[in-house]
Amino acid sequence: MIAAHAGLVGGYGVARWTRKRQLGGVVLAAAGALTVAYVASAVALASWAVADRRA
């Protein structure tokens, strides 16, 4: 969740600082990809933790 918040704030900051909205979008997209990867790994870990491995 921190990556998503940092992406919003960072993307806004980069867009304002550089005056290039597209660059702010790149920062936001990168943070979004990081957040998706984090959530996917958390789901995979939770799935592994509850899996029946006796079979």
C-alpha positions as CSV (number, residue, x, y, z in Angstrom):
1,M,0.0,0.0,0.0
2,I,2.9,2.3,0.7
3,A,4.1,1.9,-2.9
4,A,0.7,3.0,-4.2
5,H,0.7,6.1,-2.0
6,A,4.2,6.9,-2.9
7,G,3.4,6.5,-6.6
8,L,0.5,8.9,-6.4
9,V,2.5,11.5,-4.5
10,G,5.7,10.9,-6.4
11,G,3.9,11.0,-9.8
12,Y,2.3,14.2,-8.9
13,G,5.6,15.7,-7.7
14,V,7.5,14.6,-10.7
15,A,4.9,16.0,-13.0
16,R,4.9,19.3,-11.2
17,W,8.7,19.5,-10.9
18,T,9.5,18.6,-14.5
19,R,6.3,20.1,-16.0
20,K,5.9,16.9,-18.0
21,R,2.7,15.1,-17.2
22,Q,3.9,12.0,-19.1
23,L,6.9,11.6,-16.8
24,G,4.6,11.7,-13.8
25,G,2.5,9.0,-15.4
26,V,5.6,6.8,-15.8
27,V,6.3,7.1,-12.1
28,L,2.7,6.3,-11.3
29,A,2.7,3.3,-13.6
30,A,5.9,2.0,-12.1
31,A,4.5,2.3,-8.6
32,G,1.3,0.5,-9.8
33,A,3.4,-2.3,-11.2
34,L,5.3,-2.6,-8.0
35,T,2.0,-2.7,-6.0
36,V,0.6,-5.4,-8.3
37,A,3.7,-7.5,-7.9
38,Y,3.6,-7.1,-4.1
39,V,-0.1,-8.2,-3.9
40,A,0.5,-11.1,-6.2
41,S,3.4,-12.4,-4.1
42,A,1.3,-12.0,-0.9
43,V,-1.5,-13.9,-2.5
44,A,0.9,-16.7,-3.6
45,L,2.4,-16.9,-0.2
46,A,-1.0,-17.1,1.5
47,S,-2.1,-19.7,-0.9
48,W,1.1,-21.8,-0.2
49,A,0.6,-21.4,3.5
50,V,-2.9,-22.8,3.5
51,A,-2.3,-25.5,0.9
52,D,-2.6,-29.2,1.8
53,R,0.9,-30.5,1.2
54,R,0.3,-34.0,2.5
55,A,-0.8,-35.3,-0.9
